[in-house]
């Protein structure tokens, strides 16, 4: 499927769990997530991190790969998604907001959700999962003040390097908010790859890779269509 699509799909998740309120459509239920991972495996696809997918693309050897990313660092992912990733032997990238580790998603209106702690990130990294940067405060970067932009991009990288013993290789733009200045800041900070949400006209995929947003409604033919059509 990925060979037909011409580019391996990169999936975008946020939270996995069951909640009474989900105003931004961020949650996939544990049952649906398990079904989605099983579907990827049944299609002969192997879930990998953003960095592994980028490296494979640079070598021209992405057949059978699908990137899996989780934005924001919601704690429920550890309970409901991590066991399924382990079950299938899938890799993934977890994007953390470094200034809010162990806190809540302060950038959104209530209800608030718990975020992963520093120890959680160390545990994931110890298991071989990629930890990437999602800025310091979850700021919108397009049109951002240059000094703020540099801090959000560079300080988050240094914080993860201090925490994990090595700097992160990939970056994720909050809200998919990206422009040329943001791309330059990410490249100059030393990241190898970065992902957005939608395709950004005029910006190279290496530092603004579009992703396939996955929701609780995606299963069966709908999921297969997303993998094929959005993987191009």
C-alpha positions as CSV (number, residue, x, y, z in Angstrom):
1,X,0.0,0.0,0.0
2,X,2.7,2.5,0.9
3,X,4.5,1.7,-2.4
4,X,1.3,2.5,-4.4
5,X,0.8,5.7,-2.5
6,X,4.2,7.0,-3.4
7,X,5.0,8.2,0.2
8,X,4.7,6.3,3.4
9,X,1.9,7.7,5.6
10,X,2.7,9.5,8.9
11,X,-0.1,9.1,11.3
12,X,-1.1,11.8,13.8
13,X,-2.6,10.9,17.2
14,X,-3.1,12.9,20.3
15,X,-4.8,11.1,23.2
16,X,-6.1,7.5,23.5
17,X,-8.8,6.9,26.2
18,X,-12.4,7.3,27.0
19,X,-13.7,10.8,28.0
20,X,-17.1,12.4,28.5
21,X,-16.0,15.6,26.7
22,X,-13.8,15.8,23.6
23,X,-14.4,19.2,22.1
24,X,-11.4,19.1,19.8
25,X,-11.8,15.5,18.6
26,X,-8.4,14.5,20.1
27,X,-9.3,11.2,21.6
28,X,-9.4,7.7,20.1
29,X,-11.0,5.0,22.3
30,X,-8.7,2.2,23.4
31,X,-10.8,-0.4,21.5
32,X,-10.6,1.7,18.3
33,X,-6.8,2.2,18.7
34,X,-6.3,-1.5,19.1
35,X,-8.3,-2.1,16.0
36,X,-6.3,0.4,14.1
37,X,-3.0,-1.1,15.1
38,X,-4.2,-4.6,14.2
39,X,-5.3,-3.2,10.8
40,X,-1.9,-1.8,10.1
41,X,-0.3,-5.1,11.0
42,X,-2.8,-7.0,8.8
43,X,-1.9,-4.8,5.9
44,X,1.7,-5.7,6.3
45,X,2.8,-2.3,7.7
46,X,5.2,-1.7,10.5
47,X,4.8,1.3,12.7
48,X,8.0,3.4,13.2
49,X,9.1,6.7,14.6
50,X,9.3,9.9,12.7
51,X,13.1,9.7,12.7
52,X,13.2,6.2,11.4
53,X,10.7,7.1,8.7
54,X,12.8,10.1,7.7
55,X,16.0,8.1,7.6
56,X,14.3,5.4,5.5
57,X,12.9,8.0,3.1
58,X,16.4,9.5,2.7
59,X,17.6,6.0,1.7
60,X,14.7,5.4,-0.6
61,X,13.6,2.3,1.4
62,X,10.2,3.1,3.0
63,X,8.2,0.1,1.7
64,X,6.0,-1.4,4.4
65,X,6.5,1.4,6.9
66,X,4.0,3.7,8.5
67,X,5.0,6.5,10.9
68,X,3.1,6.9,14.2
69,X,3.2,10.1,16.2
70,X,1.5,11.3,19.4
71,X,1.3,15.0,20.0
72,X,1.2,16.8,23.4
73,X,2.3,14.0,25.7
74,X,-1.1,13.0,27.2
75,X,-0.6,10.6,30.1
76,X,-3.4,8.3,29.0
77,X,-1.4,7.2,26.0
78,X,0.8,5.2,28.3
79,X,-2.1,3.2,29.7
80,X,-4.1,2.7,26.5
81,X,-1.8,3.0,23.5
82,X,1.6,1.8,24.7
83,X,0.5,-1.8,25.3
84,X,-0.8,-2.0,21.7
85,X,2.4,-0.6,20.3
86,X,4.3,-3.2,22.3
87,X,2.0,-6.0,21.2
88,X,2.8,-5.4,17.5
89,X,6.4,-4.4,18.0
90,X,5.7,-0.9,16.6
91,X,7.8,2.1,17.1
92,X,6.4,5.6,17.5
93,X,7.3,9.2,18.3
94,X,5.9,11.0,21.4
95,X,6.1,14.8,21.2
96,X,6.5,16.5,24.5
97,X,5.8,20.1,25.6
98,X,8.9,20.5,27.8
99,X,7.7,23.4,29.9
100,X,4.6,21.5,31.1
101,X,5.9,18.0,31.9
102,X,3.9,16.5,34.7
103,X,1.3,19.3,34.3
104,X,-1.8,19.7,32.2
105,X,-2.7,20.9,28.7
106,X,-2.8,24.6,29.8
107,X,-3.0,25.7,26.1
108,X,-6.6,24.4,25.8
109,X,-9.7,25.4,27.7
110,X,-11.0,23.0,30.4
111,X,-11.4,20.1,30.8
112,X,-7.7,19.7,31.5
113,X,-5.8,16.5,30.8
114,X,-2.7,15.2,32.6
115,X,0.5,15.2,30.7
116,X,3.5,12.8,30.9
117,X,6.2,13.4,33.5
118,X,10.0,13.5,33.0
119,X,10.1,9.9,34.3
120,X,7.5,8.8,31.8
121,X,9.6,10.2,28.9
122,X,12.7,8.4,30.3
123,X,10.8,5.2,30.5
124,X,9.6,5.5,26.8
125,X,13.1,6.4,25.6
126,X,14.5,3.5,27.5
127,X,12.2,1.2,25.6
128,X,13.4,2.6,22.3
129,X,10.6,5.0,21.5
130,X,11.5,8.4,20.1
131,X,10.8,11.5,22.1
132,X,10.5,14.6,20.1
133,X,10.1,18.3,20.8
134,X,6.7,20.1,20.7
135,X,8.1,23.4,21.9
136,X,8.3,24.7,25.5
137,X,4.7,26.1,25.9
138,X,2.8,24.7,22.9
139,X,3.1,28.1,21.1
140,X,1.8,28.9,17.6
141,X,5.0,29.5,15.7
142,X,3.9,31.0,12.4
143,X,4.4,34.7,12.6
144,X,6.0,34.4,16.1
145,X,8.3,37.0,17.5
146,X,11.9,35.9,16.5
147,X,13.2,35.7,20.1
148,X,10.2,33.7,21.3
149,X,10.5,31.4,18.2
150,X,14.2,30.6,19.0
151,X,13.4,29.9,22.6
152,X,10.4,27.6,21.9
153,X,12.5,25.6,19.3
154,X,15.9,25.6,20.9
155,X,15.2,25.6,24.6
156,X,12.9,22.6,24.2
157,X,15.6,20.7,22.4
158,X,18.1,21.5,25.2
159,X,15.6,20.4,27.9
160,X,15.1,17.0,26.2
161,X,18.8,16.6,25.7
162,X,19.4,17.2,29.4
163,X,16.6,14.9,30.4
164,X,17.4,12.0,28.0
165,X,21.1,12.3,27.5
166,X,20.9,13.1,23.8
167,X,19.1,15.8,21.8
168,X,15.9,15.0,20.0
169,X,16.1,14.5,16.2
170,X,12.6,15.6,15.3
171,X,10.2,18.5,16.0
172,X,6.5,18.9,15.8
173,X,4.8,22.3,15.2
174,X,1.9,22.9,17.6
175,X,-1.4,23.4,15.8
176,X,0.5,22.7,12.6
177,X,1.4,26.4,12.7
178,X,4.5,26.7,10.5
179,X,6.1,29.2,8.1
180,X,9.5,29.8,6.6
181,X,10.9,31.4,9.7
182,X,9.8,28.5,11.9
183,X,11.4,26.0,9.5
184,X,14.7,28.0,9.5
185,X,14.6,28.0,13.3
186,X,14.0,24.3,13.5
187,X,16.8,23.5,11.0
188,X,19.3,25.8,12.7
189,X,18.5,24.3,16.1
190,X,19.8,21.0,14.8
191,X,16.7,18.9,14.2
192,X,16.9,16.4,11.3
193,X,13.1,16.4,10.5
194,X,9.9,18.1,11.5
195,X,6.2,17.4,11.0
196,X,3.2,19.7,10.6
197,X,-0.4,18.8,10.1
198,X,-1.4,19.8,6.5
199,X,0.8,20.3,3.5
200,X,2.6,23.7,3.7
201,X,3.0,25.2,0.2
202,X,6.5,26.3,-0.5
203,X,8.0,24.4,2.4
204,X,10.0,21.2,2.0
205,X,8.6,18.0,3.5
206,X,11.8,17.4,5.4
207,X,10.9,20.2,7.9
208,X,7.2,20.4,7.4
209,X,6.0,16.9,6.8
210,X,2.2,16.6,6.5
211,X,0.4,13.9,8.5
212,X,-2.7,11.8,8.4
213,X,-4.9,12.8,11.3
214,X,-6.5,9.6,12.8
215,X,-9.8,9.8,14.7
216,X,-12.1,7.4,16.4
217,X,-14.2,7.2,13.2
218,X,-11.3,5.7,11.2
219,X,-11.6,2.0,10.8
220,X,-12.1,-0.5,7.9
221,X,-12.3,1.0,4.5
222,X,-12.1,4.5,5.8
223,X,-8.8,3.9,7.5
224,X,-7.4,2.1,4.5
225,X,-8.4,5.0,2.3
226,X,-6.7,7.5,4.6
227,X,-3.5,5.4,4.5
228,X,-3.5,5.3,0.7
229,X,-4.8,8.7,-0.3
230,X,-3.0,10.8,2.3
231,X,0.2,8.8,2.0
232,X,0.9,10.3,-1.4
